[in-house]
Amino acid sequence: MKTLNELIEAYTNHLQQGEIQIAYKGILEFLGKLRAEFIKKHPHYDTSSIYQGYMDMSYFSLNTKLLKDKGLKIAIVYLHEKGDFEVWLSARNRDTAKSYASILNSNISGDVNLFHDINNPDAIIECILTPEPDFEDQVSLIDTIDQGVEKFITTISESLSIQNQI
C-alpha cells in the first residue's frame, strides 16, 4: 500500500498533465447544461444545485410534490469511476429509505431496468441511464438522460400510487 505522500505525488503528476482538469470541467459543464434543460423543459420539478462531489460522483436532484411529501427525491448522478449516468431514488434520511425500499421493491413493475447496489447507501433504487455517455453529442445525451429520468419517475410514482391504494 502506498503512503499518503506517494499517492499525493502521483495525483500531482497526473494534474500537471492537465487532462484531468479538462475532463472534470467538461463533466461539470455538461451537468450544468443538463440541469438547465430540466429546468426549462420540466418547470414543475424542484431542481437542486449541482453537487460537484469528490471525483466520486456529481449530481443534481429533482423533486415532485408526491416524492417530496414522502421524503423522497430523484438524483441524476454521474459516477466518475464507472463513467456512467444513473438515476437514483433517494430519501431524506436512512429510516425513510428503509421504509420505502421494501415497499418499492415488491411493487415496482414496468420496462425500466432497476437495481439496487447494496454498497450504495445513498440510493433506494437505481437505474443506469447511459453506460457509455457520448459527450461529443450532448444534444442526444441530454435527450437520452431526459427520457430515462422521465420513465424512472413515472415508474416510481405509479408504484407509490399503487402502494397508497393498498
Phi, psi and omega in degrees: 000132180286151176284167178298320178299318179295319178295317180292324176297316178296318178300313180299317179299318178295318180295326181295339177286336174088348184286324182297317180297319180295316180295314181298315178299319178298319178297313182292323176296320177297316178301323177297317177296316180299314179300315179300321178295320178295319179297317181290314186278331184231069183294345179283350176271143166278124184243128182277176171287170177275131172266116184287326178081185181249044184062020172257306177213151173228142184199170164222158183246157176236153176216146173247165179300315180303311182293316182299319179298335181261003180078026182244164175203165178254136175240131173261114194240134168256120179264111187298315183291322178278333182072033179229167174255135177228161171240134183237147165264123181235169181233164181291336177204171185295324180295317177297318179301314181298317183293324180276337181300311182291322179297310184289322181298332180268346186246356185276132174220169180128185185258021177268131181276093184261152177205171170223121175278114184298343177272005180247093180285353182273350183234146173272313180220145183230159176210130176282124180273317178204114184289335180224079184297140177260096182288348177283335178243075187290331178296313179293322180296316177299317180297316179299314180295315180301312180298318180295319179294316179299318178297318179298311181298318179299314180298313180295314182298318178297319179295320178292323179294319176298317180298323179293334182278343183281000000 
